[in-house]
Amino acid sequence: MVRRNGSISPWLALAGFVAAVAVAALLGGLGVAGTADEYRSLNQPSWAPPSSVFGPVWTVLYAMIAVSGWLVWRRTGWSAALNWYAAQLALNAIWTPIFFGFGQYGLALLDIVVLWVLIGVTVWKFRPVSKLAAGLLLPYWAWVTFATALNTSIWLAN
């Protein structure tokens, strides 16, 4: 809802952040539809998780990403920090189609390395505004660190 003074309701803004993250998740989901067999067929390191792990992990991470952005928005409105947030979310959304849809493991690695850097910048930009918002991104950053190592291993082995 838009309030009488023209400001956006915090709950409507939260819904907007959830929707933005859901779009990123849906793009990724479209990119992996029916790819469990493809993932299993790749030469992978022994520490690669089964494909069934990714959905639950990403569900939790996406919820944390949405709340993180919303917390910063509540304090600053749309700010430069949220531009970094939007950029990393866009790179997140395109990684899966690059990796699975196009099978471009090297290009996906480039995307995820830049994504990793942008998550770090976002954490750095969020921290002065909201330590909680920055902290909510740390598990995401850790998971993307792991995913970068996995992407690298798969790229080298395939």
C-alpha positions as CSV (number, residue, x, y, z in Angstrom):
1,M,0.0,0.0,0.0
2,V,1.0,3.5,-0.6
3,R,0.4,5.8,2.4
4,R,-1.4,9.1,2.2
5,N,1.9,10.9,2.4
6,G,3.1,9.0,-0.7
7,S,5.4,6.7,1.1
8,I,5.3,3.0,0.5
9,S,4.1,0.7,3.2
10,P,7.0,-1.4,4.7
11,W,5.0,-4.5,4.1
12,L,4.5,-3.7,0.4
13,A,8.2,-3.0,0.1
14,L,9.0,-6.4,1.8
15,A,6.6,-8.0,-0.8
16,G,8.6,-6.2,-3.5
17,F,11.9,-7.6,-2.2
18,V,10.4,-11.1,-1.9
19,A,9.1,-10.7,-5.5
20,A,12.5,-9.6,-6.8
21,V,14.2,-12.5,-5.2
22,A,11.5,-14.9,-6.4
23,V,12.1,-13.7,-10.0
24,A,15.8,-14.5,-9.6
25,A,14.9,-17.9,-8.1
26,L,12.4,-18.6,-10.9
27,L,14.9,-17.8,-13.6
28,G,17.3,-20.2,-11.9
29,G,14.6,-22.7,-11.5
30,L,13.7,-22.6,-15.1
31,G,17.4,-23.1,-15.9
32,V,17.5,-26.3,-13.8
33,A,14.2,-27.8,-14.7
34,G,15.0,-31.4,-15.6
35,T,18.7,-31.1,-15.1
36,A,19.2,-33.4,-12.1
37,D,20.3,-36.2,-14.5
38,E,22.7,-33.8,-16.2
39,Y,24.2,-32.7,-12.8
40,R,24.7,-36.4,-11.8
41,S,26.3,-37.2,-15.2
42,L,29.0,-34.5,-14.7
43,N,32.5,-35.4,-13.5
44,Q,32.3,-34.0,-9.9
45,P,34.5,-33.9,-6.9
46,S,33.7,-36.3,-4.1
47,W,32.4,-33.4,-1.9
48,A,29.7,-32.3,-4.4
49,P,26.3,-32.4,-2.8
50,P,23.4,-34.3,-4.4
51,S,21.1,-32.2,-6.4
52,S,18.3,-32.5,-3.8
53,V,20.3,-30.3,-1.4
54,F,20.2,-27.2,-3.6
55,G,16.5,-26.4,-3.4
56,P,16.2,-26.3,0.4
57,V,19.4,-24.4,0.8
58,W,18.4,-21.8,-1.8
59,T,15.0,-21.4,-0.3
60,V,16.4,-20.3,3.0
61,L,19.1,-18.2,1.4
62,Y,16.6,-16.4,-0.9
63,A,14.4,-15.6,2.2
64,M,17.5,-14.1,3.9
65,I,18.5,-12.1,0.8
66,A,15.0,-10.6,0.5
67,V,14.9,-9.6,4.2
68,S,18.4,-8.2,4.0
69,G,17.6,-5.9,1.2
70,W,14.3,-4.8,2.8
71,L,16.1,-3.9,6.1
72,V,18.4,-1.6,4.2
73,W,15.6,-0.1,2.2
74,R,13.7,0.6,5.5
75,R,16.6,2.7,6.7
76,T,17.7,4.4,3.5
77,G,15.0,4.1,0.9
78,W,16.5,3.1,-2.5
79,S,20.2,3.8,-2.1
80,A,23.6,3.1,-3.7
81,A,23.9,0.1,-1.5
82,L,20.8,-1.4,-3.0
83,N,22.2,-0.9,-6.5
84,W,24.9,-3.3,-5.5
85,Y,22.3,-5.6,-4.1
86,A,20.3,-5.5,-7.4
87,A,23.5,-6.2,-9.4
88,Q,24.4,-9.3,-7.4
89,L,20.8,-10.5,-7.6
90,A,20.9,-10.2,-11.4
91,L,24.2,-12.2,-11.6
92,N,22.7,-14.8,-9.3
93,A,19.7,-15.1,-11.6
94,I,21.7,-15.7,-14.8
95,W,24.3,-18.2,-13.3
96,T,22.0,-21.3,-13.5
97,P,20.9,-20.7,-17.2
98,I,24.5,-20.2,-18.1
99,F,25.7,-23.3,-16.3
100,F,22.9,-25.7,-17.0
101,G,20.9,-24.1,-19.9
102,F,24.0,-23.4,-22.1
103,G,26.5,-25.8,-20.4
104,Q,29.0,-23.0,-20.4
105,Y,30.9,-23.9,-17.2
106,G,33.7,-21.5,-17.8
107,L,31.4,-18.5,-18.4
108,A,29.3,-19.6,-15.4
109,L,32.6,-19.5,-13.4
110,L,33.2,-16.0,-14.5
111,D,29.7,-15.0,-13.6
112,I,29.9,-16.6,-10.1
113,V,33.3,-15.0,-9.4
114,V,31.9,-11.6,-10.2
115,L,28.8,-12.5,-8.2
116,W,31.0,-13.4,-5.2
117,V,32.8,-10.0,-5.4
118,L,29.4,-8.2,-5.6
119,I,28.0,-10.0,-2.6
120,G,31.1,-8.9,-0.7
121,V,30.6,-5.3,-1.8
122,T,27.0,-5.5,-0.9
123,V,27.9,-6.8,2.6
124,W,30.4,-4.0,3.0
125,K,27.8,-1.4,1.8
126,F,25.1,-2.8,4.0
127,R,27.1,-3.1,7.2
128,P,27.1,0.7,8.1
129,V,23.4,0.8,7.5
130,S,22.3,-2.5,9.2
131,K,24.6,-5.0,10.7
132,L,21.7,-7.5,10.7
133,A,21.2,-6.9,6.9
134,A,24.9,-7.5,6.3
135,G,24.9,-10.6,8.5
136,L,21.9,-12.1,6.7
137,L,24.0,-12.1,3.5
138,L,27.0,-14.0,5.1
139,P,25.5,-17.5,4.7
140,Y,24.7,-16.6,1.1
141,W,28.3,-15.5,0.5
142,A,29.6,-18.7,2.2
143,W,27.4,-20.8,-0.1
144,V,28.5,-18.9,-3.2
145,T,32.1,-19.5,-2.1
146,F,31.3,-23.2,-1.9
147,A,29.5,-23.1,-5.3
148,T,32.4,-21.2,-6.9
149,A,34.7,-24.1,-5.8
150,L,32.3,-26.6,-7.1
151,N,31.9,-24.7,-10.4
152,T,35.6,-24.5,-10.8
153,S,36.0,-28.3,-10.1
154,I,33.3,-29.2,-12.6
155,W,34.7,-26.9,-15.3
156,L,38.1,-28.4,-14.9
157,A,36.9,-32.0,-14.9
158,N,34.5,-31.6,-17.8
